Amino acid sequence: MSVMSLRIPEDVAETLTNLAKATGRSKSFLAVDALREYLAREAWQIEEIQKALKEADAGEFATVAEVNAVAAKWRANAD
């Protein structure tokens, strides 16, 4: 396992300390858990953007009818 030092704002450190006490987990565990979740979400978003760019480069776009159908569905659900 790698070791990393980082500086965090006091408010984040205080929140982390309080959460560690409340949950019985270590600050390290909570920080790694939060970092894992963040990295997974960011990696997913980047992957989806890259897929969308490939589709766009290939000319794969929704038709006007498909866009209108989705918009109509959202408008109907908003009421």
C-alpha positions as CSV (number, residue, x, y, z in Angstrom):
1,M,0.0,0.0,0.0
2,S,1.3,3.5,-0.8
3,V,1.5,6.3,1.6
4,M,0.5,9.8,0.7
5,S,0.6,13.0,2.6
6,L,-1.8,15.9,1.8
7,R,-2.9,19.1,3.3
8,I,-6.6,19.5,3.9
9,P,-8.5,22.5,5.1
10,E,-9.3,22.7,8.8
11,D,-13.0,22.3,8.3
12,V,-12.5,19.2,6.2
13,A,-10.2,17.8,8.9
14,E,-12.7,18.5,11.6
15,T,-15.5,16.9,9.7
16,L,-13.4,13.9,9.0
17,T,-12.5,13.6,12.7
18,N,-16.1,13.9,13.8
19,L,-17.3,11.3,11.3
20,A,-14.5,8.9,12.3
21,K,-15.6,9.2,16.0
22,A,-19.3,8.8,15.1
23,T,-18.8,5.8,12.9
24,G,-15.9,4.0,14.8
25,R,-13.9,4.1,11.6
26,S,-10.4,5.5,11.1
27,K,-9.9,8.8,9.4
28,S,-7.7,7.0,6.9
29,F,-10.5,4.5,6.1
30,L,-13.0,7.3,5.5
31,A,-10.6,9.3,3.4
32,V,-9.8,6.3,1.2
33,D,-13.5,5.4,0.9
34,A,-14.3,8.9,-0.2
35,L,-11.5,9.0,-2.6
36,R,-12.5,5.7,-4.1
37,E,-16.0,6.9,-4.7
38,Y,-14.9,10.2,-6.2
39,L,-12.4,8.5,-8.5
40,A,-14.9,5.9,-9.7
41,R,-17.5,8.6,-10.4
42,E,-15.0,10.7,-12.3
43,A,-13.6,7.7,-14.3
44,W,-17.2,6.8,-15.2
45,Q,-17.9,10.3,-16.4
46,I,-14.8,10.5,-18.5
47,E,-15.5,7.1,-20.0
48,E,-19.0,8.2,-21.0
49,I,-17.8,11.4,-22.5
50,Q,-15.2,9.5,-24.5
51,K,-17.9,7.1,-25.8
52,A,-20.2,10.0,-26.7
53,L,-17.3,11.7,-28.6
54,K,-16.7,8.6,-30.6
55,E,-20.4,8.3,-31.4
56,A,-20.5,12.0,-32.5
57,D,-17.3,11.5,-34.6
58,A,-19.0,8.6,-36.3
59,G,-22.1,10.7,-37.0
60,E,-24.3,8.8,-34.6
61,F,-26.9,11.3,-33.5
62,A,-30.4,11.1,-32.3
63,T,-33.0,12.0,-34.9
64,V,-35.3,15.0,-34.4
65,A,-38.2,12.6,-33.7
66,E,-36.2,10.8,-31.0
67,V,-35.3,14.1,-29.3
68,N,-38.9,15.2,-29.5
69,A,-40.1,12.0,-28.0
70,V,-37.7,12.2,-25.0
71,A,-38.6,15.9,-24.5
72,A,-42.3,15.1,-24.6
73,K,-41.8,12.3,-22.0
74,W,-40.0,14.7,-19.7
75,R,-42.6,17.4,-20.1
76,A,-45.4,14.9,-19.3
77,N,-43.5,13.7,-16.2
78,A,-43.0,17.3,-15.0
79,D,-46.7,17.9,-14.6
